[in-house]
Amino acid sequence: MQTHTWDAVVIGGGVAGLSAAQMLGRARRRTLVIDAGSPRNRFAAHMHGVLGHDGTDPAELLRRGREEVAAYGVIVADGEVTAVTDEGDRLRITRADGAVDHARAIVVATGIRDVLPEVEGLAAVWSRSVLHCPYCHGWEVSGRRLGVLATSAASIHQIELVRQWSDEVTAFTADAGQLDPETLARLIARDIRVVTAPARALVTGSSGALTAVRDAEGTEHPLDAVFVAPTPAVDLGFADDLHLSRTDGPGAPLAVDALGSTSHPRVWAAGNTTAPYGNVPLSMGAGSMAGAAVNAALVAEDAHRAVESRRHQRNAHWEERYASDERFWSGRVNATFAAVAQTLSPGRALEVGCGEGADAVWLAERGWQVTAVDVSDTAVARGRAAAHERGLADRVRFIAADAGDALPEAAFELVTSSFLHSWEPDFPRIALLRSAADRVAPGGHLLVISHAAPPSWARDDHHGGHTSAHDGPPLLGPQEELELLGLDAAEWTTVLAEVRQRAVTSPAGESATLDDGVLLLRRAR
Ligand SMILES: Cc1cc2nc3c(=O)[nH]c(=O)nc-3n(C[C@H](O)[C@H](O)[C@H](O)COP(=O)(O)OP(=O)(O)OC[C@H]3O[C@@H](n4cnc5c(N)ncnc54)[C@H](O)[C@@H]3O)c2cc1C
C-alpha cells in the first residue's frame, strides 16, 4: 500500500482538529486530517455559546470547516487511526483499513467519549431532555422544572450552577456522596430540592420528551429537563507507543502546555482530549494554537536541517579540495604559530581544524601529546601518515570529525586553531572557537592564529568556484575577535592580541607579507 509523508497529520476532525488544520493549511503545511466522524456533540441539533454560530447545527459547522480547510490544500480523510508509532524523525500513522501515513508532527484531537450514568431511559433522550452543560443548553430550558443527576462529588457545582437558570431545581445527590452540612445548607437556602434516593428511570411522554425522573423508592419527580455531567473517557489506545503524559483529572486527559505540546516532541493535542469540559470555542482556540505551534516547531526544524545541510556541504567541499590535490599545504609548520607555541611548556594539546597536520606533528616533535581534528578524511589521513613517517604515531591522535559535533571531552593545556576561516557568511567560527576554549584545562592556553587581513594578491581571486576568505565574512583583528568570543574576563587573561607580519611568496612568485592575527589567552588555575 502506498504511503504518504505529511508535514502534519491531525487525528480527529472535530472543531479542535479542523482549527489546527486550518492554521497548518494556511501556513502551507502539507496536512492530512483523519476523522472517524463521531464528534461528541453529534447528538445535538443546535449549538449555543459559539459566537457567530449561535443555534447552528454542529454538523453544519464541521461541514463548513472541512470546506474551508480544503481550500488551503488540507486533505480530510474519513477513517480511524489505530496506531501511531515513533520512527525517530517522523511518526507512522496506521488506520483501521491498513492505510499508512508518515508525518513530522501530529495533532491529537480525538475528543472524548461521554460515559452516561446507567439510569433507565437516559441514553434515549441524551442531548434532548438530558443535557450536559447549562451554558450550552440552559437558556433553552430556563425557568422550567430542571433536575440534576449527580455523577460524582464534583456535581455539587453543577447543581448550584443550574439554579441560575431556574427557580425549580431538583438535585439527585446519591452519587455525590454524603453531603456535608454547609453544602446542604447552601442548596436548601437556594430552594433546591434534594433527593437522596438514587434516580432509577427517566419517564417520557408520548412525544418522547422527559416528564419525570423516578427514584429508587418509586417516587416520580416531574421534570422538563435534566442535567448530568457524564464521566469523560479519553480513548488514546492508538497512541500507546508514544507514552504520552496524562493528567490526573477526570478521564486522565493528555497533559499539554499552553501551546498544546505534549510530552512527545512531535505530538501536540487540543480540544476535549486535553480539556474534557471545554466547549466548542475553547476547543477551536486550543486547536488553532496547536496548529500554529506545530508550524513554529517545523519552521525551527526546517532551519536546523538547513544549517546541517550547509554544514555537510561545507565539509564535503573541504574534503574535495584536499582530495583534488596530492598535497594542499606545504607540510611545514606555520611560522607564526611556531613562534608563539614554542614559548609554551609541552603537555596535552588539541588542534581544531588541523588540515594535513603539519602544526600537530610539529607540536608532537616538541614533546606535546596531540589530538588533532579536521573535517576532511583525506587531510587527516595525510597528517597520520606524516606522524607515522616521523615515528610520532603514538604522540598524535588524528580524528576526522566536524569540531561542531564532537570535540574530545578531555581538558588540554593547549587548545589551538589556525586559519579556521570559510568563505561562507554563516560559518560558525566564533562558536567553534568558544567550544574549543571550553576544552582548555585550568592554567592552560588558547592560541588562535587567523588571517587578520586578506592577502594582497587575492583580493579578486576565486578558489574552486568559491570566493576566497576575504569575500566571505569580514576578517577581524584579534582584539575584535576577543570581544566576539566574550570569554569571562575573570577567568581568562590575554597574553597576546596582536597582528604579526609573515613574509611569503605569492602564487605569482612575488614576495609578499601576510597579516596573521595572534590571540593567546591563559585560563585561570
Ligand atoms: C450533547 C452535547 C452537546 C454539546 N453542545 C455544545 C454547545 O451547544 N456549545 C458548545 O460550545 N459545546 C457543546 N458541546 C461540547 C462540544 O461537543 C465539544 O466542546 C467539542 O465537540 C470538542 O471538540 P473536539 O474537536 O475536541 O472533539 P470532537 O468534536 O468530539 O471531535 C473529535 C473527532 O475525533 C474523531 N476521532 C476519535 N478517535 C479517532 C481516531 N482514533 N481516529 C480518527 N478520528 C478519531 C471523532 O470521531 C470526532 O469526529 C456539546 C457536547 C455534547 C456532548
The ligand as a Tripos MOL2 file, in Angstrom:
@<TRIPOS>MOLECULE
LIG
   53    58     1     0     0
SMALL
NO_CHARGES

@<TRIPOS>ATOM
      1 C1        -24.5950   16.6210   23.6670 C.3       1 LIG1
      2 C2        -23.5860   17.6970   23.6050 C.ar      1 LIG1
      3 C3        -23.9140   18.9560   23.2100 C.ar      1 LIG1
      4 C4        -22.9680   19.9680   23.1700 C.ar      1 LIG1
      5 N1        -23.3480   21.2260   22.8530 N.ar      1 LIG1
      6 C5        -22.4480   22.2150   22.8230 C.ar      1 LIG1
      7 C6        -22.8430   23.5510   22.5320 C.ar      1 LIG1
      8 O1        -24.0040   23.8410   22.3010 O.2       1 LIG1
      9 N2        -21.8950   24.5070   22.5350 N.ar      1 LIG1
     10 C7        -20.5980   24.2240   22.8000 C.ar      1 LIG1
     11 O2        -19.7810   25.1300   22.7520 O.2       1 LIG1
     12 N3        -20.2070   22.9810   23.1040 N.ar      1 LIG1
     13 C8        -21.0900   21.9690   23.1140 C.ar      1 LIG1
     14 N4        -20.7090   20.6940   23.4150 N.ar      1 LIG1
     15 C9        -19.2730   20.4230   23.6530 C.3       1 LIG1
     16 C10       -18.6180   20.0890   22.3090 C.3       1 LIG1
     17 O3        -19.1860   18.9370   21.7840 O.3       1 LIG1
     18 C11       -17.1270   19.8810   22.4890 C.3       1 LIG1
     19 O4        -16.5770   21.0190   23.0990 O.3       1 LIG1
     20 C12       -16.4260   19.6950   21.1600 C.3       1 LIG1
     21 O5        -17.0590   18.7070   20.4190 O.3       1 LIG1
     22 C13       -14.9840   19.3030   21.3760 C.3       1 LIG1
     23 O6        -14.3470   19.2570   20.1420 O.3       1 LIG1
     24 P1        -13.1530   18.2420   19.8410 P.3       1 LIG1
     25 O7        -12.7270   18.5800   18.4660 O.co2     1 LIG1
     26 O8        -12.1990   18.2470   20.9230 O.co2     1 LIG1
     27 O9        -13.8050   16.7990   19.8560 O.3       1 LIG1
     28 P2        -14.9550   16.1870   18.9720 P.3       1 LIG1
     29 O10       -15.8650   17.2360   18.4860 O.co2     1 LIG1
     30 O11       -15.5490   15.1000   19.7700 O.co2     1 LIG1
     31 O12       -14.2040   15.6100   17.7070 O.3       1 LIG1
     32 C14       -13.3290   14.5230   17.8150 C.3       1 LIG1
     33 C15       -13.2860   13.8240   16.4890 C.3       1 LIG1
     34 O13       -12.2390   12.8590   16.5120 O.3       1 LIG1
     35 C16       -12.6980   11.6790   15.9260 C.3       1 LIG1
     36 N5        -11.8800   10.5480   16.4030 N.ar      1 LIG1
     37 C17       -11.8500    9.9910   17.6290 C.ar      1 LIG1
     38 N6        -10.9400    8.9830   17.6640 N.ar      1 LIG1
     39 C18       -10.4120    8.9200   16.4350 C.ar      1 LIG1
     40 C19        -9.4210    8.0980   15.8360 C.ar      1 LIG1
     41 N7         -8.7970    7.1420   16.5310 N.pl3     1 LIG1
     42 N8         -9.1050    8.2890   14.5310 N.ar      1 LIG1
     43 C20        -9.6910    9.2780   13.8170 C.ar      1 LIG1
     44 N9        -10.6360   10.0890   14.3410 N.ar      1 LIG1
     45 C21       -10.9800    9.9190   15.6270 C.ar      1 LIG1
     46 C22       -14.1420   11.5910   16.3640 C.3       1 LIG1
     47 O14       -14.8610   10.6860   15.5410 O.3       1 LIG1
     48 C23       -14.5500   13.0420   16.2050 C.3       1 LIG1
     49 O15       -15.0310   13.3130   14.9160 O.3       1 LIG1
     50 C24       -21.6490   19.6710   23.4960 C.ar      1 LIG1
     51 C25       -21.2960   18.3960   23.9070 C.ar      1 LIG1
     52 C26       -22.2480   17.4120   23.9680 C.ar      1 LIG1
     53 C27       -21.8670   16.0600   24.4140 C.3       1 LIG1
@<TRIPOS>BOND
     1     1     2 1
     2     2     3 ar
     3     2    52 ar
     4     3     4 ar
     5     4     5 ar
     6     4    50 ar
     7     5     6 ar
     8     6     7 ar
     9     6    13 1
    10     7     8 2
    11     7     9 ar
    12     9    10 ar
    13    10    11 2
    14    10    12 ar
    15    12    13 ar
    16    13    14 ar
    17    14    15 1
    18    14    50 ar
    19    15    16 1
    20    16    17 1
    21    16    18 1
    22    18    19 1
    23    18    20 1
    24    20    21 1
    25    20    22 1
    26    22    23 1
    27    23    24 1
    28    24    25 2
    29    24    26 1
    30    24    27 1
    31    27    28 1
    32    28    29 2
    33    28    30 1
    34    28    31 1
    35    31    32 1
    36    32    33 1
    37    33    34 1
    38    33    48 1
    39    34    35 1
    40    35    36 1
    41    35    46 1
    42    36    37 ar
    43    36    45 ar
    44    37    38 ar
    45    38    39 ar
    46    39    40 ar
    47    39    45 ar
    48    40    41 1
    49    40    42 ar
    50    42    43 ar
    51    43    44 ar
    52    44    45 ar
    53    46    47 1
    54    46    48 1
    55    48    49 1
    56    50    51 ar
    57    51    52 ar
    58    52    53 1
@<TRIPOS>SUBSTRUCTURE
     1 LIG1         1 GROUP 0 **** ****
